[in-house]
Amino acid sequence: EIDTSSFYTTFYKEIDSHIKDVSLLDIIPILGQYNYQHCSCVDSEVNLVACVTEIMKVAQWK
């Protein structure tokens, strides 16, 4: 099981080694939005999957 509380911080710290810099401009706001929503969502795992799905749509991987 994923610790959704710490996912956003860990992902933020590690993502720059896996994606091209230009993608950060799109990914950082997505992380911020879903991290904010995390506190008030009913199912944090669904929120996390939605976040990762959005990131996969915009990320340019190295």
C-alpha positions as CSV (number, residue, x, y, z in Angstrom):
1,E,0.0,0.0,0.0
2,I,1.2,3.5,-0.8
3,D,1.5,6.1,1.8
4,T,-0.4,8.8,0.0
5,S,0.6,11.5,2.5
6,S,4.3,11.3,1.7
7,F,3.9,10.5,-2.0
8,Y,3.7,14.1,-3.1
9,T,6.8,15.2,-1.3
10,T,8.8,12.1,-2.4
11,F,7.7,12.4,-6.0
12,Y,8.6,16.1,-6.1
13,K,12.1,15.4,-4.7
14,E,12.8,12.6,-7.2
15,I,11.0,13.6,-10.4
16,D,13.6,15.9,-11.8
17,S,16.0,13.0,-12.4
18,H,13.3,11.2,-14.5
19,I,11.7,13.9,-16.7
20,K,12.9,16.7,-18.9
21,D,13.1,20.1,-17.3
22,V,10.4,21.6,-19.5
23,S,7.9,19.1,-18.0
24,L,8.4,20.6,-14.6
25,L,6.4,23.6,-15.6
26,D,3.4,21.4,-16.0
27,I,4.0,18.9,-13.3
28,I,4.6,21.2,-10.3
29,P,1.1,22.8,-10.5
30,I,-0.5,19.4,-10.8
31,L,1.3,18.1,-7.7
32,G,0.3,21.2,-5.8
33,Q,-3.3,20.9,-6.8
34,Y,-3.6,17.2,-5.9
35,N,-1.6,17.7,-2.7
36,Y,-4.0,20.4,-1.6
37,Q,-7.0,18.2,-2.5
38,H,-5.5,15.3,-0.6
39,C,-6.7,16.7,2.7
40,S,-10.3,16.9,1.7
41,C,-10.9,14.0,-0.7
42,V,-12.9,11.0,0.2
43,D,-10.5,8.4,-1.2
44,S,-6.9,9.5,-1.2
45,E,-5.9,6.6,-3.5
46,V,-8.2,7.7,-6.2
47,N,-6.9,11.2,-5.8
48,L,-3.4,9.9,-6.2
49,V,-4.2,7.9,-9.3
50,A,-5.8,10.9,-10.9
51,C,-2.7,12.9,-10.1
52,V,-0.3,10.4,-11.6
53,T,-2.6,10.0,-14.7
54,E,-2.4,13.8,-15.3
55,I,1.3,13.8,-14.9
56,M,1.7,10.9,-17.4
57,K,-0.2,12.9,-19.9
58,V,2.1,15.9,-19.8
59,A,5.5,14.5,-18.8
60,Q,8.4,14.2,-21.2
61,W,10.5,11.4,-19.8
62,K,14.3,11.3,-20.1
